[in-house]
């Protein structure tokens, strides 16, 4: 079921990550399923491979950021992205910052210039500014985008980021 708002378009940025199995296939599946929620063609960053963030025993990740326009409201978008994760095969979410290997992870980074702070959803994503594996692909498609209540662009946040995990551009074989 897809819940729609009025016909107003909302620009959102989503982070996609995967570190299990055919990682590239899972990213492509997620993008295809997200395209159905978009009101026009999705823009996709380069894909980057990085070591896991917050847990050094997990597999290496592939990550990208997408920009899409949608008429879904924030909570409807959250519920739909969670449904997509399950459709692709994700079994459980991370709990209390204990990160798990995952087939696919979809995070809402921003929704227009909206801020939301609830038990269910926080926008902008609370760890966005601390994660190079998110900032780097985000800067590919929206380097000058400014987060709500920030004087800095994504490009500037990337330059200031203290996360030094290596992120290299992924080239499919």
Long-range contacts (C-beta under 8 A, 24 or more apart in sequence): 2-36, 2-37, 2-72, 2-76, 2-80, 3-72, 3-73, 3-76, 3-79, 3-80, 4-71, 4-72, 4-76, 5-71, 5-72, 5-73, 5-76, 6-71, 7-71, 8-71, 9-39, 9-69, 9-70, 9-71, 10-69, 10-70, 10-71, 10-72, 10-73, 10-111, 10-112, 11-67, 11-68, 11-69, 11-112, 12-67, 12-68, 12-69, 12-70, 12-77, 12-108, 12-109, 12-110, 12-111, 12-112, 13-65, 13-66, 13-67, 13-108, 13-109, 13-110, 13-138, 13-141, 13-142, 13-145, 14-65, 14-66, 14-68, 14-81, 14-106, 14-107, 14-108, 14-109, 15-63, 15-64, 15-65, 15-105, 15-106, 15-107, 15-109, 15-125, 15-134, 15-137, 15-138, 16-63, 16-64, 16-65, 16-66, 16-104, 16-105, 16-106, 17-61, 17-62, 17-63, 17-102, 17-104, 17-105, 17-107, 17-133, 18-61, 18-62, 18-102, 18-103, 18-104, 18-105, 19-52, 19-58, 19-59, 19-60, 19-61, 19-62, 19-101, 19-102, 20-59, 20-101, 20-102, 20-103, 21-103, 23-61, 23-62, 24-62, 24-170, 24-172, 26-88, 26-89, 26-103, 26-104, 27-62, 27-64, 27-104, 29-88, 29-104, 30-84, 30-85, 30-88, 30-104, 30-106, 31-66, 33-84, 33-87, 33-88, 34-66, 34-68, 34-81, 34-84, 34-106, 35-68, 37-68, 37-70, 37-72, 37-77, 37-80, 38-68, 38-69, 38-70, 39-69, 39-70, 39-71, 40-68, 40-69, 42-66, 42-67, 42-68, 43-67, 43-68, 43-141, 44-141, 45-137, 45-138, 45-140, 45-141, 46-137, 46-140, 46-169, 46-170, 47-137, 47-169, 47-170, 48-133, 48-136, 48-137, 48-167, 48-168, 48-169, 48-170, 49-167, 49-168, 49-169, 49-170, 50-132, 50-133, 50-165, 50-166, 50-167, 50-168, 51-165, 51-166, 52-99, 53-99, 53-131, 53-133, 53-163, 53-165, 54-97, 54-99, 55-98, 55-99, 58-99, 58-100, 58-101, 59-101, 61-133, 62-170, 63-133, 63-134, 63-137, 63-167, 64-137, 65-109, 65-134, 65-137, 65-138, 65-140, 65-141, 66-141, 67-141, 67-142, 74-108, 74-111, 74-114, 74-116, 74-121, 74-123, 75-120, 75-121, 77-108, 77-111, 78-108, 78-120, 78-121, 81-106, 81-108, 82-106, 107-134, 109-134, 109-138, 110-145, 110-147, 110-148, 113-148, 114-148, 115-148, 115-149, 124-148, 128-157, 129-157, 129-160, 129-161, 130-161, 130-162, 130-163, 131-161, 131-163, 132-158, 132-161, 132-163, 132-164, 132-165, 132-167, 133-163, 133-165, 133-167, 135-161, 136-167
